[in-house]
Amino acid sequence: MLTADKLLARGHLALDWAASLVDDEVGFRDAGNIINGYYKSVVAFTTGGRVSEARRIANYIEKTFLVNGDINALEGDPTGPGFSNYRNAWLGRGVHVLGRYDLSRALGDFIEGQIDPLTGGLFADPHAPAEKRETCWGSTGSGVLALIAMGRLAAAQRAGDYMIAMMDDQPDAKGKLYLRRDASGKIIDKDIREGLALVYSIEMGTPGQVYWYVGMAMNACANLYLATGDRKWIDGGYKAFEYFKNCHEEIYQIISNGKVAWGLAAMYAVTGDAQFKKHALDAWQWHYDVQSPDGRWLRVGQIASLEEQPVHITLDTTLERAFYMFELSRTLDI
């Protein structure tokens, strides 16, 4: 049975491994200057109490990646642009809780400037031409959490309204959940993939989907309720939970779904509804079981082994799940 002590111990095991790679000159040794390995690191280290490592990596990100509040401008970075503002939001929240308010101010200003005045959604790629810009449900959820952390509550609520409207406006209420709007505000109701990560829809009840968006929505709604006391955010979290219940059973055993457990736990924390706790524990048990003895995570089903997995991907996967274990130890009564 999972307990808070077990989660904390495993989270620190993961941070031990990541901390061993921290170097003031090169950031993370062997990771290269690839933003994918860095943007979740500050919030993971800070939440786990590794403030020295968090500060050192924040300093490296500032001098290497950050340009006018955007961390996605380094020439030659192979990380895909489809979730650029999703990454900005993760880092913005991290540097804010670290106390680097100078950095969070720059990132927060940039993120607020990336909120679509038409729909309230966060643009996925800030560098796309205006006529080709898309707003993204998952990126917007990341933005909501960052904006709440930074005290930018009006902007967070505007983005939260977009997330609820995406559920209310779905053209197919049961079979699919579409995840993006185009520059005119219209939901993109096509099945478009660019690799595994950039997915425009979730087909309910079908294997091979990427479900993390649902967890991000529950988390955003739960935190908006905490910040405002407005019951509409609880209702929004329950709407997202209905999508979770219609997903294929593999949702409990897929590496991209750490956010699902995180979101379920956040909803449990604000509602006390036992079904959220049960599903959160069920979803997290597999992640707990597949962690390697030295604290790392492999992207199971996507890469054959940790030896073959690039360091920047191992950092991204491991630091994110370490953070979730700290969060679950806080939000679940275990």
N, C-alpha and C positions, 0 to 999 in steps of 0.2 A: 504493500500500500504506500502510495506517495505521501510524504509529509513535508512540511515547510523546511525542516532541517535537511532532509535529503535533497530537496531542490536547491537550497542554498549551497550545500557542499558541492553539488555537481556544477552549479554556476561558477563557483570559485575555481573548480578544476579547469573549466574552460578558460577562465581569465588567466590562470597560471600559464597555460600554453600561449595565449595571445601576448601576454606581458613579456614573455621570454623573447619575443621578436621585436619589441619596441626599441628603436634606435633614433636618437635625435637628428642624425644626418640623413637617414634614408627612410624614416617613418617606420614601416614594418619591413624587416629584413626579408628579402626574397619575394616581396609582394609586388614590386614595381610601382610606378606612379599611376595606379589604376584606381579610380575613385570608388569602384565597387568594393574594394577592401577596407575603406576608411569611414564611410558616412555613418555607419551604425556604431562605430567603435567608441565614440565619446560618451554617448548615453549608456552604453553597456558598462564601460569602465567606471563611470561616475556612480551609477546605480549600485554597482558592486563594491563601492568604497575604494576603488583603485584610482585615487585622485591624481597621484603623480603621473601615472601612465596617461590618464585622460588629458591632463594639461600638456604633456609632451606631444601627444598626437594632435591635439587642437592647434598647438603652435605649428606643427608640421603642415597640417591642412591649410592653415592661414597663409603660410608663405609659399605653398606649392599649388594649391587648387583654387583658393577663394579669390574671385574677381568681382567686385561690385555686388556682393551678396549672392553670387552664384558659384557653386563648386564644380560646375560641369564644363568649364571653359578650357581645360588643359588640352593643348593640341596633341593629337595622336592617341588619346585615351580610347580604348576599344569598347568601353562600356556603352551600351546602346542608349540613344537619347530619349527613348519612349517614356522613361520615368525620371527625367531630370529633376523636376520639382518635387517629386516624391522623395528623392535623395536630399534635396535642399531642406525639406521639412524635417527629416530624421536628424540631420546635423543641427539644424536650428534649435530643436528641442534639447539636443545633447549639450550644446555649448551654453544654453540658457541655464539648465540645471547645474552645470559646472560653475556658473558664475562669470563666464566670459560674455558679459552683456554687450561689450563692444561688437563681438562677432554676431551675437543673436540679434542685435539691433539691425545690422546690415542684412542678415538673412531674413529677418522678419519683414523688413521694408520690401525686400525683393519678393518674398512670397505674397505679401498683400498686393503688390503690384501685378502679380500673376493670377489674381482672381478675376474671372470673367465677369465684367459688369452686367452682361446679359443674363447669365444663368447662376452665377455664384460659385461655379466649379473652378477648380484649380487647373490651369493649363498644364498638360503633361510635359510638353517640350517647349521651353521658353524661346528657343532659337528657330522654331518652325515659322514659315511665312504666315502672316496674319490670316490669310484666307484658308490656310491648311491647319490651323491650330485646333487641337482637340482638348476637351476637358475630360477628366478621368475620375471615376468613382473611387478607385483605390488611392490615387494621388491626392485627391481632395480629402480623404480620411486622414492621411498622413499630415496634410496641411492643418486640419482641424486640431489635431493633437499638439502640433507645434504652436499654433496661434493661442490655444488655451494656456500652454506652459508660459508663453511670453506675455500673457495678460492682454492679448488683443482679442477681447471677447466678442466684440461686434463683428469682426471679420470671421471669427470662428463660427458664429451662429449663421452668418450668411452662407458659408461653405457647408455647414450642417444642413441647411434648408435644401441645398442642391442634392445632398445625399438622399434625403427623404423623397424629394421630387423624382429622383431617378427611379425609385421603387414604385412610386405612384403612377408614373408615366409609362411604365413598361408596356410595349405592344403585345407581349406574350406573358401573361401573368404567372403561368406555371412552368412552361416548357423551357424557357431560357431567361437568363438575366443578362441584359445588355449593359455594358460598362462605360461607354463613352458617348459624348455628344460632339457634333462637328461645330465648325465656326459659326454656323447659323443657330445653334442651340438644338438641332434635331438629333435625336438618339440614332446612333449608327447601328442599324439592325442587320449587319452583315457579319459573317463568321470569318474574321480576319485574324491571322496569326503571323507574327514575325518572331520565329523561334518559340521557346517555351514560355518566356516571361511575359511577352507582350500579347495579351489575349483580350479580345473585344467582347466576349460573351462567355457565360457559363451555361452549359446544357445540363439541366437538372436530371439526376438519376442516371447519368452516363459516365462511365469511367474515363480517365485521362484528362480531367479538367483541372484548372488551377482555381482553387477555392478561397484563397486568402483574403480576397476582397470582402467577403462576408464577415470575417473576423474583424477586419479593420473598421467596417461600418458599425458593428456592435460596440467596439471600443470607443469610437468617436461619439456615438450616441450616449453611452454611459457617462463619459467624461463631460459632455455638454450638460447632461442632467446635473452632475455634481456642481458644475460651475454656475448654473442658472436656477436650478430647482424647477424648471419647466417640465411638466409631465409629457409634453409632446416628444421629448427626446427618448424617454422610456418606451413610448409607443413605437418610435422609429427603430429602437433596438429590437423590439419584439417582431417587427416586420422583417428585419434582417434575419432573425432567428428562424422565421418560417422558411426562408431560402435554405438555411443550414439543414433543416429537417428534411428537405426534399433532395439533398445532394446524395450522390452515390456513397455507399458504405465505405469505400476506399478513403473517404475523407479522414478516417481515423488512422490511416497508415500511409501518409504521403508527406514528403519532406517539406513541401511549400506551405504546409498548414499549421505551422507554429502560431501564426496570427489568429487562427480559428480558436485555439485553446485560450489565447490571450484575450480575445474579444468576449468569449463565453465567460471567462473568469471576471472580467470587468462588469459584465451584466449581472453576474451573481453578487458582486460587491455592492451594487446599488439597489438591487431588488430583493435579495435574500431568497430568490426562487431556486429551489434545490435542483431543478432540472438543468440549470446553467452549470452548476457545480459538477454534476454527474458527467455531463458531456465534456466539460473542460478537462476533467481528470482522464476520461476515456481517450480524448484526443491527444493529451500530453503523454500518456503512458508509453506509447510507441516511440516518441521522440526521446524520452528518458532511456528507453531500452536500447536504442541504436547508437547512443553516444559512445565514442571510442574510449578505451581505458585512459588515454592521455588527455581527454577532454574535448577532442575535436568532433565535428560532425561531417559525414560524407553526404553529398547530395545523392541519396539512395535512388536508384532507378535512372539516374542521369549520367553519373560518372562511375567507372568501375571500381576505383579504389582511392584511398586517401593519397597514395603515392602518385597517382595520375592526376589528382585534382589540383589545379593551380592554387597557389597560396592565397591569392586575393579572394578566390571563391571560398576557400576554407575559412578565412577570416570572416567574410560576410555571413556565411552560414552558421559559424560557431558563435560569434559575438551576438548575433540576433537571438539565438536560442538561449544563451546565457542570460541575456536581458529578460527574456520571457520567464525563465525560472525564478529570477528575483521578483518579477511582477506577480507571478502566480503564488509565491510564498506570502505575498502581501495581501492579495485579493481573495484567496480561498481560505476557509477555516480548516486547515489541515495541520 
